[in-house]
Amino acid sequence: MGLLIGTAVLSGCSEKQQANESLPTSSAAEKTQSRPELGPEDFRVPDEARVQDPAGAQAFVRYYFELINHTSATLEPDALRQLSEDCDDCARIADNAERSAQAGHRYDGGQITITEMAPALVRDGTADMAIRLNQSTLVVRDASGNPVAEGSSEEYVGLPGSVSLAWKPALDSWVMTYMTFG
């Protein structure tokens, strides 16, 4: 029966018809396909975080903090650097992860959760917003599993912060330009 309906639908238009000139172009699909891949291979920047509007800026900030958590597990900081520009705290976090990896350390805890986010103020290719976050206790451990004092931190709850982003057309994405909390 399904085959008959499909045949009837396919053969129903035997008259020659003018092509519809108002068909959508494939530029949106091409743009998505031509975008550079950003983020670690197993944790790419999602499409909703690559939109130049307030919702896209908020999605990027959520992604970036999840990327910090991802980096804490992998100690591979390249994506943090790829997705930031002139951001001192971003560079500090990336540098700490790199030094820890070189020393054979690993992180236990330190997960960051954004608990509140103000609406993004987007203007002239930038976005700014206030955030509030929690961070679980972070214990840096050496290769033997012993705690290392340097880099470890206590738990933080309700930590106020702010972030700034810039839109980078070459990446077709936001990048973090400022981040502070505490």
Contact map, one row per residue, 1 for C-alpha under 8 A:
11111000000000000000000000000000000000000000000000000000000000000000000000000000000000000000000000000000000000000000000000000000000000000000000000000000000000000000000000000000000000
11111100000000000000000000000000000000000000000000000000000000000000000000000000000000000000000000000000000000000000000000000000000000000000000000000000000000000000000000000000000000
11111110000000000000000000000000000000000000000000000000000000000000000000000000000000000000000000000000000000000000000000000000000000000000000000000000000000000000000000000000000000
11111111000000000000000000000000000000000000000000000000000000000000000000000000000000000000000000000000000000000000000000000000000000000000000000000000000000000000000000000000000000
11111111100000000000000000000000000000000000000000000000000000000000000000000000000000000000000000000000000000000000000000000000000000000000000000000000000000000000000000000000000000
01111111110000000000000000000000000000000000000000000000000000000000000000000000000000000000000000000000000000000000000000000000000000000000000000000000000000000000000000000000000000
00111111111000000000000000000000000000000000000000000000000000000000000000000000000000000000000000000000000000000000000000000000000000000000000000000000000000000000000000000000000000
00011111111100000000000000000000000000000000000000000000000000000000000000000000000000000000000000000000000000000000000000000000000000000000000000000000000000000000000000000000000000
00001111111110000000000000000000000000000000000000000000000000000000000000000000000000000000000000000000000000000000000000000000000000000000000000000000000000000000000000000000000000
00000111111110000000000000000000000000000000000000000000000000000000000000000000000000000000000000000000000000000000000000000000000000000000000000000000000000000000000000000000000000
00000011111111000000000000000000000000000000000000000000000000000000000000000000000000000000000000000000000000000000000000000000000000000000000000000000000000000000000000000000000000
00000001111111000000000000000000000000000000000000000000000000000000000000000000000000000000000000000000000000000000000000000000000000000000000000000000000000000000000000000000000000
00000000111111110000000000000000000000000000000000000000000000000000000000000000000000000000000000000000000000000000000000000000000000000000000000000000000000000000000000000000000000
00000000001111110000000000000000000000000000000000000000000000000000000000000000000000000000000000000000000000000000000000000000000000000000000000000000000000000000000000000000000000
00000000000011111000000000000000000000000000000000000000000000000000000000000000000000000000000000000000000000000000000000000000000000000000000000000000000000000000000000000000000000
00000000000011111100000000000000000000000000000000000000000000000000000000000000000000000000000000000000000000000000000000000000000000000000000000000000000000000000000000000000000000
00000000000000111110000000000000000000000000000000000000000000000000000000000000000000000000000000000000000000000000000000000000000000000000000000000000000000000000000000000000000000
00000000000000011111000000000000000000000000000000000000000000000000000000000000000000000000000000000000000000000000000000000000000000000000000000000000000000000000000000000000000000
00000000000000001111100000000000000000000000000000000000000000000000000000000000000000000000000000000000000000000000000000000000000000000000000000000000000000000000000000000000000000
00000000000000000111111000000000000000000000000000000000000000000000000000000000000000000000000000000000000000000000000000000000000000000000000000000000000000000000000000000000000000
00000000000000000011111000000000000000000000000000000000000000000000000000000000000000000000000000000000000000000000000000000000000000000000000000000000000000000000000000000000000000
00000000000000000001111100000000000000000000000000000000000000000000000000000000000000000000000000000000000000000000000000000000000000000000000000000000000000000000000000000000000000
00000000000000000001111110000000000000000000000000000000000000000000000000000000000000000000000000000000000000000000000000000000000000000000000000000000000000000000000000000000000000
00000000000000000000011111000000000000000000000000000000000000000000000000000000000000000000000000000000000000000000000000000000000000000000000000000000000000000000000000000000000000
00000000000000000000001111110000000000000000000000000000000000000000000000000000000000000000000000000000000000000000000000000000000000000000000000000000000000000000000000000000000000
00000000000000000000000111111100000000000000000000000000000000000000000000000000000000000000000000000000000000000000000000000000000000000000000000000000000000000000000000000000000000
00000000000000000000000011111110000000000000000000000000000000000000000000000000000000000000000000000000000000000000000000000000000000000000000000000000000000000000000000000000000000
00000000000000000000000011111111000000000000000000000000000000000000000000000000000000000000000000000000000000000000000000000000000000000000000000000000000000000000000000000000000000
00000000000000000000000001111111100000000000000000000000000000000000000000000000000000000000000000000000000000000000000000000000000000000000000000000000000000000000000000000000000000
00000000000000000000000001111111110000000000000000000000000000000000000000000000000000000000000000000000000000000000000000000000000000000000000000000000000000000000000000000000000000
00000000000000000000000000111111111000000000000000000000000000000000000000000000000000000000000000000000000000000000000000000000000000000000000000000000000000000000000000000000000000
00000000000000000000000000011111111000000000000000000000000000000000000000000000000000000000000000000000000000000000000000000000000000000000000000000000000000000000000000000000000000
00000000000000000000000000001111111000000000000000000000000000000000000000000000000000000000000000000000000000000000000000000000000000000000000000000000000000000000000000000000000000
00000000000000000000000000000111111100000000000000000000000000000000000000000000000000000000000000000000000000000000000000000000000000000000000000000000000000000000000000000000000000
00000000000000000000000000000011111110000000000000000000000000000000000000000000000000000000000000000000000000000000000000000000000000000000000000000000000000000000000000110000000000
00000000000000000000000000000000011111000000000000000000000000000000000000000000000000000000000000000000000000000000000000000000000000000000000000000000000000000000000000110000000000
00000000000000000000000000000000001111100001100000000000000000000000000000000000000000000000000000000000000000000000000000000000000000000000000000000000000000000000000000000000000000
00000000000000000000000000000000000111110001100000000000000000000000000000000010011000000000000000000000000000000000000000000000000000000000000000000000000000000000000000100000000000
00000000000000000000000000000000000011111011100000000000000000000000000000000011011000000000000000000000000000000000000000000000000000000000000000000000000000000000000000000000000000
00000000000000000000000000000000000001111111000000000000000000000000000000000010000000000000000000000000000000000000000000000000000000000000000000000000000000000000000000000000000000
00000000000000000000000000000000000000111111000000000000000000000000000000000000000000000000000000000000000000000000000000000000000000000000000000000000000000000000000000000000000000
00000000000000000000000000000000000000011111000000000000000000000000000000000000000000000000000000000000000000000000000000000000000000000000000000000000000000000000000000000000000000
00000000000000000000000000000000000000111111100000000000000000000010000000000000000000000000000000000000000000000000000000000000000000000000000000000000000000000000000000000000000000
00000000000000000000000000000000000011111111110000000000000000000000000000000000000000000000000000000000000000000000000000000000000000000000000000000000000000000000000000000000000000
00000000000000000000000000000000000011100011111011000000000100100000000000000000000000000000000000000000000000000000000000000000000000000000000000000000000000000000000000000000000000
00000000000000000000000000000000000000000001111111000000000000100000000000000000000000000000000000000000000000000000000000000000000000000000000000000000000000000000000000000000000000
00000000000000000000000000000000000000000000111111100000000000000000000000000000000000000000000000000000000000000000000000000000000000000000000000000000000000000000000000000000000000
00000000000000000000000000000000000000000000011111100011001100000000000000000000000000000000000000000000000000000000000000000000000000000000000000000000000000000000000000000000000000
00000000000000000000000000000000000000000000111111100011111100100000000000000000000000000000000000000000000000000000000000000000000000000000000000000000000000000000000000001100000000
00000000000000000000000000000000000000000000111111110001100100000000000000000000000000000000000000000000000000000000000000000000000000000000000000000000000000000000000000011100000000
00000000000000000000000000000000000000000000001111111011100000000000000000000000000000000000000000000000000000000000000000000000000000000000000000000000000000000000000000001000000000
00000000000000000000000000000000000000000000000001111101100000000000000000000000000000000000000000000000000000000000000000001000000000000000000000000000000000000000001000001100000000
00000000000000000000000000000000000000000000000000111111100000000000000000000000000000000000000000000000000000000000000001000000000000000000000000000000000000000000000000000000000000
00000000000000000000000000000000000000000000000000011111110000000000000000000000000000000000000000000000000000000000001111000010000000000000000000000000000000000000000000000000000000
00000000000000000000000000000000000000000000000110101111111000000000000000000000000000000000000000000000000000000000000100000000000000000000000000000000000000000000000000000000000000
00000000000000000000000000000000000000000000000111111111111100000000000000000000000000000000000000000000000000000000000000000000000000000000000000000000000000000000000000000000000000
00000000000000000000000000000000000000000000000011111111111110000000000000000000000000000000000000000000000000000000000100000010000000000000000000000000000000000000100000000100000000
00000000000000000000000000000000000000000000000010000111111111000000000000000000000000000000000000000000000000000000101100000000000000000000000000000000000000000000000000000000000000
00000000000000000000000000000000000000000000000110000011111111100000000000000000000000000000000000000000000000000000000000000000000000000000000000000000000000000000000000000000000000
00000000000000000000000000000000000000000000100111000001111111110000000000000000000000000000000000000000000000000000000000000000000000000000000000000000000000000000000000000100000000
00000000000000000000000000000000000000000000000000000000111111111000000000000000000000000000000000000000000000000000000000000000000000000000000000000000000000000010000000000001000000
00000000000000000000000000000000000000000000000000000000011111111100000000000000000000000000000000000000000000000100000000000000000000000000000000000000000000000000000000000000000000
00000000000000000000000000000000000000000000110010000000001111111110000000000000000000000000000000000000000000000000000000000000000000000000000000000000000000000000000000000000000000
00000000000000000000000000000000000000000000000000000000000111111111000000000001000000000000000000000000000000000000000000000000000000000000000000000000000000000000000000000000000000
00000000000000000000000000000000000000000000000000000000000011111111100000000000000000000000000000000000000000011100000000000000000000000000000000000000000000000000000000000000000000
00000000000000000000000000000000000000000000000000000000000001111111110000000000000000000000000000000000000000010000000000000000000000000000000000000000000000000000000000000000000000
00000000000000000000000000000000000000000010000000000000000000111111111000000011000000000000000000000000000000000000000000000000000000000000000000000000000000000000000000000000000000
00000000000000000000000000000000000000000000000000000000000000011111111100000001000000000000100000000000000000010000000000000000000000000000000000000000000000000000000000000000000000
00000000000000000000000000000000000000000000000000000000000000001111111110000000000000000000000000000000000001110000000000000000000000000000000000000000000000000000000000000000000000
00000000000000000000000000000000000000000000000000000000000000000111111111000000000000000000000000000000000000000000000000000000000000000000000000000000000000000000000000000000000000
00000000000000000000000000000000000000000000000000000000000000000011111111111001000000000000000010000000000000000000000000000000000000000000000000000000000000000000000000000000000000
00000000000000000000000000000000000000000000000000000000000000000001111111100000000000000000000010000000001001000000000000000000000000000000000000000000000000000000000000000000000000
00000000000000000000000000000000000000000000000000000000000000000000111111100000000000000000000000000000011000000000000000000000000000000000000000000000000000000000000000000000000000
00000000000000000000000000000000000000000000000000000000000000000000011111110000000000000000000000000000000000000000000000000000000000000000000000000000000000000000000000000000000000
00000000000000000000000000000000000000000000000000000000000000000000001111111000000000000000000011011000010000000000000000000000000000000000000000000000000000000000000000000000000000
00000000000000000000000000000000000000000000000000000000000000000000001001111110000000000000000011001000000000000000000000000000000000000000000000000000000000000000000000000000000000
00000000000000000000000000000000000000000000000000000000000000000000001000111111100000000000011011000000000000000000000000000000000000000000000000000000000000000000000000000000000000
00000000000000000000000000000000000000000000000000000000000000000000000000011111110000000000010000000000000000000000000000000000000000000000000000000000000000000000000000000000000000
00000000000000000000000000000000000001110000000000000000000000000010000000011111111000000000000000000000000000000000000000000000000000000000000000000000000000000000000000000000000000
00000000000000000000000000000000000000100000000000000000000000010011001000001111111100000110010000000000000000000000000000000000000000000000000000000000000000000000000000000000000000
00000000000000000000000000000000000000000000000000000000000000000000000000001111111110000110010000000000000000000000000000000000000000000000000000000000000000000000000000000000000000
00000000000000000000000000000000000001100000000000000000000000000000000000000111111110000000000000000000000000000000000000000000000000000000000000000000000000000000000000000000000000
00000000000000000000000000000000000001100000000000000000000000000000000000000011111110000000000000000000000000000000000000000000000000000000000000000000000000000000000000000111000000
00000000000000000000000000000000000000000000000000000000000000000000000000000001111111100100000000000000000000000000000000000000000000000000000000000000000000000000000000000011100000
00000000000000000000000000000000000000000000000000000000000000000000000000000000111111100000000000000000000000000000000000000000000000000000000000000000000000000000000000000011100000
00000000000000000000000000000000000000000000000000000000000000000000000000000000000111110000000000000000000000000000000000000000000000000000000000000000000000000000000000000000110000
00000000000000000000000000000000000000000000000000000000000000000000000000000000000111111110000000000000000000000000000000000000000000000000000000000000000000000000000000000001111000
00000000000000000000000000000000000000000000000000000000000000000000000000000000000001111111000000000000000000000000000000000000000000000000000000000000000000000000000000000000011000
00000000000000000000000000000000000000000000000000000000000000000000000000000000000000111111100000000000000000000000000000000000000000000000000000000000000000000000000000000000011100
00000000000000000000000000000000000000000000000000000000000000000000000000000001100100111111110000000000000000000000000000000000000000000000000000000000000000000000000000000001011000
00000000000000000000000000000000000000000000000000000000000000000000000000000001100000111111111000000000000000000000000000000000000000000000000000000000000000000000000000000000000000
00000000000000000000000000000000000000000000000000000000000000000000000000000000000000011111111100000000000000000000000000000000000000000000000000000000000000000000000000000000000000
00000000000000000000000000000000000000000000000000000000000000000001000000000000000000001111111110000000000000000000000000000000000000000000000000000000000000000000000000000000000000
00000000000000000000000000000000000000000000000000000000000000000000000000001101100000000111111111000000000000000000000000000000000000000000000000000000000000000000000000000000000000
00000000000000000000000000000000000000000000000000000000000000000000000000001000000000000011111111100000000000000000000000000000000000000000000000000000000000000000000000000000000000
00000000000000000000000000000000000000000000000000000000000000000000000000000000000000000001111111110000000000000000000000000000000000000000000000000010000000000000000000000000000000
00000000000000000000000000000000000000000000000000000000000000000000001100111000000000000000111111111000000000000000000000000000000000000000000000000000000000000000000000000000000000
00000000000000000000000000000000000000000000000000000000000000000000000000111000000000000000011111111100000000000000000000000000000000000000000000000000000000000000000000000000000000
00000000000000000000000000000000000000000000000000000000000000000000000000000000000000000000001111111110000000000000000000000000000000000000000000000000000000000000000000000000000000
00000000000000000000000000000000000000000000000000000000000000000000000000100000000000000000000111111111110000000000000000000000000000000000000000000000000000000000000000000000000000
00000000000000000000000000000000000000000000000000000000000000000000000000110000000000000000000011111111110000000000000000000000000000000000000000000000000000000000000000000000000000
00000000000000000000000000000000000000000000000000000000000000000000000000000000000000000000000001111111100000000000000000000000000000000000000000000000000000000000000000000000000000
00000000000000000000000000000000000000000000000000000000000000000000000000000000000000000000000000111111100000000000000000000000000000000000010000000000000000000000000000000000000000
00000000000000000000000000000000000000000000000000000000000000000000000000000000000000000000000000011111110000000000000000000000000000000000011000000000000000000000000000000000000000
00000000000000000000000000000000000000000000000000000000000000000000000000000000000000000000000000011111111000000000000000000000000000000001111000000000000000000000000000000000000000
00000000000000000000000000000000000000000000000000000000000000000000000010100000000000000000000000011001111100000000000000000000000000000001111000000000000000000000000000000000000000
00000000000000000000000000000000000000000000000000000000000000000000000110000000000000000000000000000000111111000000000000000000000000000111100000000000000000000000000000000000000000
00000000000000000000000000000000000000000000000000000000000000000000000000000000000000000000000000000000011111000000000000000000000000000111100000000000000000000000000000000000000000
00000000000000000000000000000000000000000000000000000000000000000000000000000000000000000000000000000000001111100000000000000000000000011110000000000000000000000000000000000000000000
00000000000000000000000000000000000000000000000000000000000000000000100100000000000000000000000000000000001111110000000000000000000000111110000000000000101000000000000000000000000000
00000000000000000000000000000000000000000000000000000000000000000000100000000000000000000000000000000000000011111000000000000000000000111100000000000000000000000000000000000000000000
00000000000000000000000000000000000000000000000000000000000000001101100000000000000000000000000000000000000001111100000000000000000011110000000000000000000000000000000000000000000000
00000000000000000000000000000000000000000000000000000000000000001000000000000000000000000000000000000000000000111110000000000000000011100000000000000000000000000000000000000000000000
00000000000000000000000000000000000000000000000000000000000001001000000000000000000000000000000000000000000000011111100000000000001111000000000000000000000000000000000000000000000000
00000000000000000000000000000000000000000000000000000000000000000000000000000000000000000000000000000000000000001111100000000000001111000000000000000000000001000000000000000000000000
00000000000000000000000000000000000000000000000000000000000000000000000000000000000000000000000000000000000000000111110000000000001110000000000000000000000000000000000000000000000000
00000000000000000000000000000000000000000000000000000000010000000000000000000000000000000000000000000000000000000111111000000000111100000000000000000000000000000000000000000000000000
00000000000000000000000000000000000000000000000000000000000000000000000000000000000000000000000000000000000000000001111100000000111000000000000000000000000000000000000000000000000000
00000000000000000000000000000000000000000000000000000100010000000000000000000000000000000000000000000000000000000000111110000000110000000000000000000000000000000000000000000000000000
00000000000000000000000000000000000000000000000000000110110000000000000000000000000000000000000000000000000000000000011111000011100000000000000000000000000000000000000000000000000000
00000000000000000000000000000000000000000000000000000100000000000000000000000000000000000000000000000000000000000000001111100011100000000000000000000000000000000000000000000000000000
00000000000000000000000000000000000000000000000000001100000000000000000000000000000000000000000000000000000000000000000111111111000000000000000000000000000000000000000000000000000000
00000000000000000000000000000000000000000000000000000000000000000000000000000000000000000000000000000000000000000000000011111110000000000000000000000000000000000000000000000000000000
00000000000000000000000000000000000000000000000000000000000000000000000000000000000000000000000000000000000000000000000001111100000000000000000000000000000000000000000000000000000000
00000000000000000000000000000000000000000000000000010000000000000000000000000000000000000000000000000000000000000000000001111110000000000000000000000000000000000000011000000000000000
00000000000000000000000000000000000000000000000000000000000000000000000000000000000000000000000000000000000000000000000001111111000000000000000000000000000000000001111000000000000000
00000000000000000000000000000000000000000000000000000100100000000000000000000000000000000000000000000000000000000000000111101111100000000000000000000000000000000001110000000000000000
00000000000000000000000000000000000000000000000000000000000000000000000000000000000000000000000000000000000000000000000111000111110000000000000000000000000000000111100000000000000000
00000000000000000000000000000000000000000000000000000000000000000000000000000000000000000000000000000000000000000000111110000011111000000000000000000000000000000111000000000000000000
00000000000000000000000000000000000000000000000000000000000000000000000000000000000000000000000000000000000000000000111000000001111100000000000000000000000000011110000000000000000000
00000000000000000000000000000000000000000000000000000000000000000000000000000000000000000000000000000000000000000111110000000000111110000000000000000000000000011110000000000000000000
00000000000000000000000000000000000000000000000000000000000000000000000000000000000000000000000000000000000000000111100000000000011111000000000000000000000001111000000000000000000000
00000000000000000000000000000000000000000000000000000000000000000000000000000000000000000000000000000000000000011111000000000000001111100000000000000000000011111000000000000000000000
00000000000000000000000000000000000000000000000000000000000000000000000000000000000000000000000000000000000000011110000000000000000111110000000000000000001111100000000000000000000000
00000000000000000000000000000000000000000000000000000000000000000000000000000000000000000000000000000000000001111000000000000000000011111000000000000000001110000000000000000000000000
00000000000000000000000000000000000000000000000000000000000000000000000000000000000000000000000000000000000011110000000000000000000001111100000000000000011100000000000000000000000000
00000000000000000000000000000000000000000000000000000000000000000000000000000000000000000000000000000000000011100000000000000000000000111110000000000001111100000000000000000000000000
00000000000000000000000000000000000000000000000000000000000000000000000000000000000000000000000000000000001111100000000000000000000000011111000000000011111000000000000000000000000000
00000000000000000000000000000000000000000000000000000000000000000000000000000000000000000000000000000000001111000000000000000000000000001111100000110011100000000000000000000000000000
00000000000000000000000000000000000000000000000000000000000000000000000000000000000000000000000000000000111100000000000000000000000000000111110000111111000000000000000000000000000000
00000000000000000000000000000000000000000000000000000000000000000000000000000000000000000000000000000000111100000000000000000000000000000011111111110000000000000000000000000000000000
00000000000000000000000000000000000000000000000000000000000000000000000000000000000000000000000000000011110000000000000000000000000000000001111111110000000000000000000000000000000000
00000000000000000000000000000000000000000000000000000000000000000000000000000000000000000000000000000001110000000000000000000000000000000000111111000000000000000000000000000000000000
00000000000000000000000000000000000000000000000000000000000000000000000000000000000000000000000000000000000000000000000000000000000000000000111111000000000000000000000000000000000000
00000000000000000000000000000000000000000000000000000000000000000000000000000000000000000000000000000000000000000000000000000000000000000000111111100000000000000000000000000000000000
00000000000000000000000000000000000000000000000000000000000000000000000000000000000000000000000000000000000000000000000000000000000000000000111111110000000000000000000000000000000000
00000000000000000000000000000000000000000000000000000000000000000000000000000000000000000000000000000000000000000000000000000000000000000011110011111000000000000000000000000000000000
00000000000000000000000000000000000000000000000000000000000000000000000000000000000000000000000000000000000000000000000000000000000000000011110001111111000000000000000000000000000000
00000000000000000000000000000000000000000000000000000000000000000000000000000000000000000000000000000000000000000000000000000000000000000001000000111111000000000000000000000000000000
00000000000000000000000000000000000000000000000000000000000000000000000000000000000000000000000000000000000000000000000000000000000000000001000000011111000000000000000000000000000000
00000000000000000000000000000000000000000000000000000000000000000000000000000000000000000000000100000000000000000000000000000000000000000111000000011111100000000000000000000000000000
00000000000000000000000000000000000000000000000000000000000000000000000000000000000000000000000000000000000000000000000000000000000000001111000000011111110000000000000000000000000000
00000000000000000000000000000000000000000000000000000000000000000000000000000000000000000000000000000000000001000000000000000000000000001110000000000011111000000000000000000000000000
00000000000000000000000000000000000000000000000000000000000000000000000000000000000000000000000000000000000000000000000000000000000000011100000000000001111100000000000000000000000000
00000000000000000000000000000000000000000000000000000000000000000000000000000000000000000000000000000000000001000000000000000000000001111100000000000000111110000000000000000000000000
00000000000000000000000000000000000000000000000000000000000000000000000000000000000000000000000000000000000000000000000000000000000001111000000000000000011111100000000000000000000000
00000000000000000000000000000000000000000000000000000000000000000000000000000000000000000000000000000000000000000000000000000000000011100000000000000000001111100000000000000000000000
00000000000000000000000000000000000000000000000000000000000000000000000000000000000000000000000000000000000000000010000000000000000111000000000000000000000111110000000000000000000000
00000000000000000000000000000000000000000000000000000000000000000000000000000000000000000000000000000000000000000000000000000000000111000000000000000000000111111000000000000000000011
00000000000000000000000000000000000000000000000000000000000000000000000000000000000000000000000000000000000000000000000000000000011110000000000000000000000001111100000000000000000011
00000000000000000000000000000000000000000000000000000000000000000000000000000000000000000000000000000000000000000000000000000000011110000000000000000000000000111110000000000000001111
00000000000000000000000000000000000000000000000000000000000000000000000000000000000000000000000000000000000000000000000000000001111000000000000000000000000000011111000000000000011110
00000000000000000000000000000000000000000000000000000000000010000000000000000000000000000000000000000000000000000000000000000001111000000000000000000000000000001111100000000001111100
00000000000000000000000000000000000000000000000000000000000000000000000000000000000000000000000000000000000000000000000000000111100000000000000000000000000000000111110000000001111000
00000000000000000000000000000000000000000000000000000000100000000000000000000000000000000000000000000000000000000000000000000111000000000000000000000000000000000011111000000111110000
00000000000000000000000000000000000000000000000000000000000000000000000000000000000000000000000000000000000000000000000000001110000000000000000000000000000000000001111100000111100000
00000000000000000000000000000000000000000000000000010000000000000000000000000000000000000000000000000000000000000000000000001100000000000000000000000000000000000000111110011110000000
00000000000000000000000000000000000000000000000000000000000000000000000000000000000000000000000000000000000000000000000000000000000000000000000000000000000000000000011111111110000000
00000000000000000000000000000000000000000000000000000000000000000000000000000000000000000000000000000000000000000000000000000000000000000000000000000000000000000000001111111000000000
00000000000000000000000000000000000000000000000000000000000000000000000000000000000000000000000000000000000000000000000000000000000000000000000000000000000000000000000111111000000000
00000000000000000000000000000000001101000000000000000000000000000000000000000000000000000000000000000000000000000000000000000000000000000000000000000000000000000000000111111100000000
00000000000000000000000000000000001100000000000001000000000000000000000000000000000000000000000000000000000000000000000000000000000000000000000000000000000000000000001111111100000000
00000000000000000000000000000000000000000000000011110000000000000000000000000000000000000000000000000000000000000000000000000000000000000000000000000000000000000000001111111110000000
00000000000000000000000000000000000000000000000011010000100100000000000000000000001000000000000000000000000000000000000000000000000000000000000000000000000000000000111100111111000000
00000000000000000000000000000000000000000000000000000000000000000000000000000000001110000000000000000000000000000000000000000000000000000000000000000000000000000000111100001111100000
00000000000000000000000000000000000000000000000000000000000010000000000000000000001110100100000000000000000000000000000000000000000000000000000000000000000000000011110000000111111000
00000000000000000000000000000000000000000000000000000000000000000000000000000000000111100000000000000000000000000000000000000000000000000000000000000000000000000011110000000011111000
00000000000000000000000000000000000000000000000000000000000000000000000000000000000001111100000000000000000000000000000000000000000000000000000000000000000000000111100000000001111100
00000000000000000000000000000000000000000000000000000000000000000000000000000000000000111100000000000000000000000000000000000000000000000000000000000000000000001111000000000001111110
00000000000000000000000000000000000000000000000000000000000000000000000000000000000000001000000000000000000000000000000000000000000000000000000000000000000000001110000000000000011111
00000000000000000000000000000000000000000000000000000000000000000000000000000000000000000000000000000000000000000000000000000000000000000000000000000000000000111100000000000000001111
00000000000000000000000000000000000000000000000000000000000000000000000000000000000000000000000000000000000000000000000000000000000000000000000000000000000000111000000000000000000111
